[in-house]
Amino acid sequence: MGRDWEGIEAIFNPGSVAVIGASDNPGKLGFHVMKSLIQGRYTGKIYPVNPGKDHILGIKTYPSLFQVPDTVDLSIIVLPAEQVPRILKECSEKNVKGIVLITAGFKEIEDRRGETLQIEITELASRSGMRIIGPNTFGIVNLHLPLNASFTPEFSWLEKGGISLVSQSGGMSHLMAFLSLQDGVGFSKIVGLGNRCNVDFAEMVEYLLQDDQTKVIALYMEGIDSPKKLMKVAKKGNREKPILVYKVGRSSTGDKASQFHTGSLAGKHEIYEGAFRQARILTVGSSEELLDTAKALATCPFPGGAKVAVLSGQAGPGMAACDVCEMQGLSIPPFSTETQKRVDELLPPLAIRTNPVDMGPAWYDAEAIKGIVQAVLEDKRIDAVILCLMFASANRSAVGALADLLSERRTNKPILCCFSSPPGIWEDEIKRLEGSGIPNYPTPERAAKALVNLCRLKKIRE
Amino acid sequence: MGRDWEGIEAIFNPGSVAVIGASDNPGKLGFHVMKSLIQGRYTGKIYPVNPGKDHILGIKTYPSLFQVPDTVDLSIIVLPAEQVPRILKECSEKNVKGIVLITAGFKEIEDRRGETLQIEITELASRSGMRIIGPNTFGIVNLHLPLNASFTPEFSWLEKGGISLVSQSGGMSHLMAFLSLQDGVGFSKIVGLGNRCNVDFAEMVEYLLQDDQTKVIALYMEGIDSPKKLMKVAKKGNREKPILVYKVGRSSTGDKASQFHTGSLAGKHEIYEGAFRQARILTVGSSEELLDTAKALATCPFPGGAKVAVLSGQAGPGMAACDVCEMQGLSIPPFSTETQKRVDELLPPLAIRTNPVDMGPAWYDAEAIKGIVQAVLEDKRIDAVILCLMFASANRSAVGALADLLSERRTNKPILCCFSSPPGIWEDEIKRLEGSGIPNYPTPERAAKALVNLCRLKKIRE
């Protein structure tokens, strides 16, 4: 790690954190930040700063940063905007290198004083070598440390994983975090860029490309000032690590709103799309698709080609998966003669036995299922497998057997599943599957779309 | 209700049900059907039929249908295919009018004897005036009676509501049922058509059009033999009741599989699309979209036009909703001067105050939020409203206040929401909202898409 990352490292892996504006009043953000640090099980030192309190949430509190009897790596600031320049000077004198500046009221407001203030703090930070996430951000989360430096304690409920999300919207970060709780997606870092005073997409992508705990970089973007810098950084590093982006502002009103909100040049979605493709960044079209695709990229190998086998417990979901695959450029080819022979031997002539295979009549016969899946995985004509099974009382044990088989598999072909059941059923089995690198999706269409995106990204990386 | 519905009524609202092939062995479907009836709290008479048992799951069991000391309205049959003709003759003699024929092994299998058997039972049924759902079906559910005449007891977990789903795939019915448990969608009836021996889409749609407990008819289709009959029925009745369809087989392999699976003419998706449009049936593109749209249709009024206001708690989700709306033909127009003035008065100049409105800075001020929403609802330039709010600890009480306001609203404009929170938070508030006719969606894009579909259907009905 080069000298360059000192400030960013102080933000994501601090040994000590000061909360400037800490509070024990639940109506204040300084209270929620304290809760996030504590409930997030941060094991470094926490120093609340508030001149009016001795203790906050049981933790000794200091009247000012200068009274803190220790070095401070990261300051989380929640004081009103007009106090921020003074606080940043104090941080600089105290040799704090990382800042999470939650305070709003800078470049994003109509009043021109906001912009002036942002210029002032940016200059202050650059003179002293401090890195600032924000202003106007919910904060950051590093689930691997763990560190929840945000005003949302519930971020600590998330699963630890390989996806890092860099987002220009706090709302979208919260949305995707809550979706991930349902869909079993694990995060490494979540970063709310806010007004991007001196940490923008380019800096974050460059940092995350060399971060061992990040396997996939997911971006939510409204508009940026220096696209070239990002594209250059991405192009350099993303053969090793997949980068994908969900950019809004594709419509005229969305675009205008994005210019207002981020105070930056949005506009011209086509230009962005072309630049992303050149920089080998995969574009997706919705928050769900961003998460679904990131999940596939974090767990699956890339397929060798675009030839897909669809194996389903019931015919309908298999057809739905085929539709998505084929309409988006993948193929559902016939099996090799040998594979077809093995499938025919294992499956009674009650169902579709060619690709897509309706394995319905074999769900009571774990050995048959195992044989079919194994044969198809070994077929050289097949690059990837989609497996669908909808729960019915009578097939309750099927996913367990399948999870056993698949976790022992010897294949480097991606397998994506849609195993669907009422809440509380199959949860352990699906966790086991996902733990062994097989992502599960709530619908066959979403599993298929994730596979389509694996293939798309593979292609633009070539 | 005309004489015509006697058989169908016997299936959906029977006073007594026989289970032919009832079992107490969890390895048999006859066991799961018994569990479905009992756990589904069916209050009519249940008559298990099995020559080897006195009681099954505590219920007196009869050696044959003739021994049942009562009339039987509905027979659920789970015996092997070759026994079905004999059983149907017995049902006819016993004057049973409704049949749910779960047994597989008819037209859908490769062996030609399956088809012969299906012709035989179809003729048998038509001679005796019996209506058969199936063969090769999971069954049917009527959540209003309640009656769970399927092999999946978990269907009884579903919420009662206004959507009836008619499906050519058991797998898709299960999928959508399980999705509905997460997304708060309520069902009236779920029907697995199976091989459609003498009840097809046309009969079911005609029946559901006159069924008071059905507000929306959702179809999952692979392929049908007599599209004209369905289109005629739909065209006649669907100005009063919305009908929407998710048809697979849009790709060549999906289409081929659908021909195999349903033994019917699939093919030529474009022809279907045109026919659906002419019959004023809305087509959708995925299982999630079918449910999301049905939910909007079951709860919301149709918008007067395509002009949408997007009000969000955080800017990003609002932009995502705008993108979907505008890319699909809706508009996000400026407010009237009067509305804009009211919004400007209520919202500090810290955020976007034109449409889409970022209400972020006002979340602590319930009166301001109330005022903004009310002003926008009253704006004659606005036909529909999308409301988005992502949970953060500090805005926890916002959705409760909004639910109060919206449940008292006096407007016939559709309001669609995306209120997103970690599991366990806002669940009661969202239930309250949905109870007052305001559907909630997991993402802003899905809320917007549901609104797009409301507008699309309104247009094709005109």
HADDOCK unambig.tbl for C-alpha pairs under 7 A between the chains (distance, minus, plus):
assign (segid A and resid 27 and name CA) (segid B and resid 394 and name CA) 6.93 0.50 0.50
assign (segid A and resid 32 and name CA) (segid B and resid 393 and name CA) 6.98 0.50 0.50
assign (segid A and resid 105 and name CA) (segid B and resid 350 and name CA) 6.80 0.50 0.50
assign (segid A and resid 108 and name CA) (segid B and resid 350 and name CA) 6.99 0.50 0.50
assign (segid A and resid 109 and name CA) (segid B and resid 349 and name CA) 6.40 0.50 0.50
assign (segid A and resid 109 and name CA) (segid B and resid 350 and name CA) 4.40 0.50 0.50
assign (segid A and resid 109 and name CA) (segid B and resid 351 and name CA) 6.11 0.50 0.50
assign (segid A and resid 110 and name CA) (segid B and resid 349 and name CA) 5.74 0.50 0.50
assign (segid A and resid 110 and name CA) (segid B and resid 350 and name CA) 6.16 0.50 0.50
assign (segid A and resid 152 and name CA) (segid B and resid 392 and name CA) 5.57 0.50 0.50
assign (segid A and resid 152 and name CA) (segid B and resid 393 and name CA) 5.65 0.50 0.50
assign (segid A and resid 169 and name CA) (segid B and resid 316 and name CA) 5.23 0.50 0.50
assign (segid A and resid 171 and name CA) (segid B and resid 314 and name CA) 5.12 0.50 0.50
assign (segid A and resid 171 and name CA) (segid B and resid 316 and name CA) 5.86 0.50 0.50
assign (segid A and resid 171 and name CA) (segid B and resid 317 and name CA) 6.18 0.50 0.50
assign (segid A and resid 171 and name CA) (segid B and resid 390 and name CA) 5.75 0.50 0.50
assign (segid A and resid 172 and name CA) (segid B and resid 316 and name CA) 5.86 0.50 0.50
assign (segid A and resid 172 and name CA) (segid B and resid 317 and name CA) 5.93 0.50 0.50
assign (segid A and resid 174 and name CA) (segid B and resid 390 and name CA) 6.26 0.50 0.50
assign (segid A and resid 175 and name CA) (segid B and resid 390 and name CA) 6.09 0.50 0.50
assign (segid A and resid 175 and name CA) (segid B and resid 420 and name CA) 6.27 0.50 0.50
assign (segid A and resid 178 and name CA) (segid B and resid 421 and name CA) 5.95 0.50 0.50
assign (segid A and resid 178 and name CA) (segid B and resid 422 and name CA) 5.07 0.50 0.50
assign (segid A and resid 248 and name CA) (segid B and resid 319 and name CA) 6.50 0.50 0.50
assign (segid A and resid 248 and name CA) (segid B and resid 320 and name CA) 5.84 0.50 0.50
assign (segid A and resid 248 and name CA) (segid B and resid 323 and name CA) 6.73 0.50 0.50
assign (segid A and resid 249 and name CA) (segid B and resid 319 and name CA) 6.73 0.50 0.50
assign (segid A and resid 249 and name CA) (segid B and resid 323 and name CA) 6.40 0.50 0.50
assign (segid A and resid 250 and name CA) (segid B and resid 323 and name CA) 5.88 0.50 0.50
assign (segid A and resid 251 and name CA) (segid B and resid 323 and name CA) 5.00 0.50 0.50
assign (segid A and resid 251 and name CA) (segid B and resid 326 and name CA) 5.88 0.50 0.50
assign (segid A and resid 251 and name CA) (segid B and resid 327 and name CA) 6.05 0.50 0.50
assign (segid A and resid 253 and name CA) (segid B and resid 322 and name CA) 6.77 0.50 0.50
assign (segid A and resid 253 and name CA) (segid B and resid 332 and name CA) 6.81 0.50 0.50
assign (segid A and resid 254 and name CA) (segid B and resid 319 and name CA) 4.85 0.50 0.50
assign (segid A and resid 254 and name CA) (segid B and resid 322 and name CA) 5.50 0.50 0.50
assign (segid A and resid 254 and name CA) (segid B and resid 323 and name CA) 5.59 0.50 0.50
assign (segid A and resid 257 and name CA) (segid B and resid 319 and name CA) 6.80 0.50 0.50
assign (segid A and resid 260 and name CA) (segid B and resid 352 and name CA) 6.69 0.50 0.50
assign (segid A and resid 261 and name CA) (segid B and resid 315 and name CA) 6.88 0.50 0.50
assign (segid A and resid 261 and name CA) (segid B and resid 352 and name CA) 6.81 0.50 0.50
assign (segid A and resid 286 and name CA) (segid B and resid 445 and name CA) 6.78 0.50 0.50
assign (segid A and resid 314 and name CA) (segid B and resid 171 and name CA) 5.11 0.50 0.50
assign (segid A and resid 315 and name CA) (segid B and resid 261 and name CA) 6.89 0.50 0.50
assign (segid A and resid 316 and name CA) (segid B and resid 169 and name CA) 5.23 0.50 0.50
assign (segid A and resid 316 and name CA) (segid B and resid 171 and name CA) 5.87 0.50 0.50
assign (segid A and resid 316 and name CA) (segid B and resid 172 and name CA) 5.85 0.50 0.50
assign (segid A and resid 317 and name CA) (segid B and resid 171 and name CA) 6.19 0.50 0.50
assign (segid A and resid 317 and name CA) (segid B and resid 172 and name CA) 5.93 0.50 0.50
assign (segid A and resid 319 and name CA) (segid B and resid 248 and name CA) 6.49 0.50 0.50
assign (segid A and resid 319 and name CA) (segid B and resid 249 and name CA) 6.72 0.50 0.50
assign (segid A and resid 319 and name CA) (segid B and resid 254 and name CA) 4.83 0.50 0.50
assign (segid A and resid 319 and name CA) (segid B and resid 257 and name CA) 6.81 0.50 0.50
assign (segid A and resid 320 and name CA) (segid B and resid 248 and name CA) 5.85 0.50 0.50
assign (segid A and resid 322 and name CA) (segid B and resid 253 and name CA) 6.74 0.50 0.50
assign (segid A and resid 322 and name CA) (segid B and resid 254 and name CA) 5.49 0.50 0.50
assign (segid A and resid 323 and name CA) (segid B and resid 248 and name CA) 6.74 0.50 0.50
assign (segid A and resid 323 and name CA) (segid B and resid 249 and name CA) 6.39 0.50 0.50
assign (segid A and resid 323 and name CA) (segid B and resid 250 and name CA) 5.87 0.50 0.50
assign (segid A and resid 323 and name CA) (segid B and resid 251 and name CA) 5.00 0.50 0.50
assign (segid A and resid 323 and name CA) (segid B and resid 254 and name CA) 5.59 0.50 0.50
assign (segid A and resid 326 and name CA) (segid B and resid 251 and name CA) 5.88 0.50 0.50
assign (segid A and resid 327 and name CA) (segid B and resid 251 and name CA) 6.03 0.50 0.50
assign (segid A and resid 332 and name CA) (segid B and resid 253 and name CA) 6.82 0.50 0.50
assign (segid A and resid 349 and name CA) (segid B and resid 109 and name CA) 6.36 0.50 0.50
assign (segid A and resid 349 and name CA) (segid B and resid 110 and name CA) 5.71 0.50 0.50
assign (segid A and resid 350 and name CA) (segid B and resid 105 and name CA) 6.77 0.50 0.50
assign (segid A and resid 350 and name CA) (segid B and resid 108 and name CA) 6.99 0.50 0.50
assign (segid A and resid 350 and name CA) (segid B and resid 109 and name CA) 4.36 0.50 0.50
assign (segid A and resid 350 and name CA) (segid B and resid 110 and name CA) 6.13 0.50 0.50
assign (segid A and resid 351 and name CA) (segid B and resid 109 and name CA) 6.04 0.50 0.50
assign (segid A and resid 352 and name CA) (segid B and resid 260 and name CA) 6.69 0.50 0.50
assign (segid A and resid 352 and name CA) (segid B and resid 261 and name CA) 6.84 0.50 0.50
assign (segid A and resid 390 and name CA) (segid B and resid 171 and name CA) 5.76 0.50 0.50
assign (segid A and resid 390 and name CA) (segid B and resid 174 and name CA) 6.26 0.50 0.50
assign (segid A and resid 390 and name CA) (segid B and resid 175 and name CA) 6.10 0.50 0.50
assign (segid A and resid 392 and name CA) (segid B and resid 152 and name CA) 5.57 0.50 0.50
assign (segid A and resid 393 and name CA) (segid B and resid 32 and name CA) 6.96 0.50 0.50
assign (segid A and resid 393 and name CA) (segid B and resid 152 and name CA) 5.65 0.50 0.50
assign (segid A and resid 394 and name CA) (segid B and resid 27 and name CA) 6.91 0.50 0.50
assign (segid A and resid 420 and name CA) (segid B and resid 175 and name CA) 6.28 0.50 0.50
assign (segid A and resid 421 and name CA) (segid B and resid 178 and name CA) 5.96 0.50 0.50
assign (segid A and resid 422 and name CA) (segid B and resid 178 and name CA) 5.09 0.50 0.50
assign (segid A and resid 445 and name CA) (segid B and resid 286 and name CA) 6.79 0.50 0.50
